[in-house]
Amino acid sequence: MRRHSVAVLVRLIQERLRAARPRLTLIVPPRLAAIQLAEALFAPLTAWLTGEAECPATHLARALRATCVALLGALRCG
């Protein structure tokens, strides 16, 4: 199930990255960036859902958003 969920998320992220062109130029292809973002989102989300780690949902949501912003910043050209 995880593999399928990540694949769906990769596709959605990739579509958004492609739509953001040309104002968003990445140092890697959009597919690779989408895979990196999806996996970075799914690791903590999986741990949270399985009870491996606890925190309020709002804190997790903020952390996931900050992660995406930081990763996109690191993947941008220039």
VMD Tcl script that draws the C-alpha trace (Angstrom):
set ca {
  {0.00 0.00 0.00}
  {2.82 2.41 0.83}
  {4.43 1.96 -2.58}
  {1.16 2.80 -4.31}
  {0.51 5.82 -2.06}
  {3.99 7.19 -2.67}
  {3.56 6.68 -6.43}
  {0.32 8.67 -6.39}
  {1.96 11.44 -4.38}
  {4.97 11.48 -6.74}
  {2.63 11.92 -9.71}
  {0.75 14.78 -8.04}
  {3.93 16.57 -7.00}
  {5.46 16.08 -10.44}
  {2.39 17.66 -12.06}
  {2.67 20.70 -9.80}
  {6.39 21.05 -10.44}
  {5.85 20.93 -14.20}
  {3.03 23.49 -13.92}
  {5.38 25.81 -12.00}
  {7.80 25.97 -14.92}
  {9.44 28.18 -16.15}
  {9.44 30.25 -12.95}
  {10.68 27.20 -11.03}
  {13.89 25.74 -12.44}
  {15.32 22.69 -10.68}
  {18.81 21.20 -10.66}
  {17.30 17.73 -11.18}
  {14.44 16.54 -13.41}
  {10.94 17.13 -11.98}
  {10.37 13.38 -11.57}
  {13.45 13.00 -9.37}
  {12.51 16.05 -7.31}
  {8.97 14.67 -6.91}
  {10.31 11.34 -5.69}
  {12.55 13.08 -3.16}
  {9.71 15.24 -1.87}
  {7.22 12.37 -1.67}
  {9.60 10.13 0.24}
  {10.53 12.97 2.61}
  {6.84 13.49 3.33}
  {5.94 9.84 3.72}
  {8.63 8.81 6.22}
  {7.41 10.97 9.13}
  {3.78 10.54 8.12}
  {4.13 6.75 8.24}
  {5.80 6.88 11.64}
  {3.03 9.14 12.92}
  {0.22 6.98 11.52}
  {1.68 3.75 12.92}
  {2.16 5.28 16.37}
  {5.94 5.08 16.21}
  {6.10 8.79 16.99}
  {3.49 11.15 18.39}
  {2.80 14.83 17.92}
  {-0.24 16.98 17.26}
  {-1.47 16.83 13.67}
  {-1.06 20.59 13.27}
  {2.62 20.37 14.26}
  {3.20 17.53 11.82}
  {1.48 19.46 9.04}
  {3.67 22.51 9.70}
  {6.80 20.36 9.76}
  {5.88 18.65 6.49}
  {5.23 22.00 4.81}
  {8.54 23.39 6.08}
  {10.30 20.28 4.79}
  {8.85 20.80 1.31}
  {9.78 24.47 1.27}
  {13.35 23.69 2.35}
  {13.77 20.84 -0.13}
  {12.44 22.93 -3.00}
  {14.83 25.71 -2.01}
  {17.72 23.27 -2.10}
  {16.65 21.89 -5.48}
  {16.28 25.25 -7.21}
  {18.79 26.46 -9.76}
  {20.57 29.65 -8.92}
}
mol new
graphics top color blue
foreach p $ca { graphics top sphere $p radius 0.5 }
foreach p [lrange $ca 0 end-1] q [lrange $ca 1 end] { graphics top cylinder $p $q radius 0.2 }
display resetview
